[in-house]
Amino acid sequence: MHNARFGKSAVAAAVLSVLLFVAAVPPAHAGERERCQQRIEKAEARLDEAIRKHGERSPQANDRRRDLNAERERCWREQHGWWDGHAHQWHTDRDWDHDAH
């Protein structure tokens, strides 16, 4: 009887440990995703500013476009998604450069 009670307690403790671990993971993931979103938004703002100042196809805009694509690629590798600040949504397809050609 004592062993059965100990076994149930051990199982309950294990389940509780797993639940606490799982509950702790999403905030860390959410923080990384939020940082990714912020980096992309800053890169988009820098691109928009370069376009306003120098023109759509200026060397400055092309440099900022490369920076933005690098941030999107980084997010894609880390988060398996990328943020579109103009549409205010996450994308799950690696399609940010589909209009570039």
N, C-alpha and C positions, 0 to 999 in steps of 0.2 A: 504494500500500500504506500509506504513511504517513497519507494522508487518511482511509482506511478505519479505521485504528486510532484516529485522532483523533475520528472520528465516533462510534465505539463508546464511547470514553471520555466524550465529551460527552453521549451518551444515558444512559450509566450515571450520570454526575454529576447529570443532570436528574432521573432516576428517584429517586436517593438524596435529592435535595433535596425532591422532592414527598413522599416517605415520611417524612422528618424533619418536614416541615411538618404533615402529617396526624397524625403521632404527637404533636405538641405541642398540637394543638387540643383533644382530649378532656379533658385535665386542667383546662384553663381552663373548659371547659363544665361539667365536673363540679363545680368550685369554685363557679360561679354557681348551679348547681342546689342544691348543699348550703346556700349562703347563703339561697336562696329557701326551702328546707325549714325552716331555723332560724327565719326570720322568721315563717313560718306557725305553727310550733310555739309560738313566744312569743305570737303573737296568740291562738291557741287556749287557751293557759294563762291569759291575761288574761281571755278570755271565760268560761272555766270558773270562775275566781275571782269574777268579777262575778256570775255566776249563783248561786254558793254564798252570797255575801254579800247580794245584793239581790233575787234571784229571776229566774226565766226570762224574764219580759217586762218587767223593770225598765228604766228609761231607761239605766242604767249598762250592763246587758247588751246592750241594743240598740246603744249606742255601740261597745262592744267587738265586736259582731257585724259592724257596718259596717267597723270596722278590719280584722277578719279577712277579710271579703270583698274589701276593697281590696288586701290582701296576696295573696290568691288571684288576683285580677285581674292584679296586677303580674306574678306568676309565669306566669300564662297568656300574657301578652303577651311576656315574655322567654324562657320555656322551653317554651311550647306544652303545658303541663301544670300540675297543681297537686298539692300534697302534702296528704294526709289523715292528720294525726297520730294520730287515734284508731284508724284502720284500719291505719296504718303502711304506706301505699302511695301511689304516684303515680297520678294519673288523667290520661287523655288526652282526656277529654271535658269540656267546660265545663259541668259539671252540679252544682257545689257548692250552688247555690241551688234545686235541684229540689224539695226538701222544704219550702221556705219558704212555699209557697202552699197 
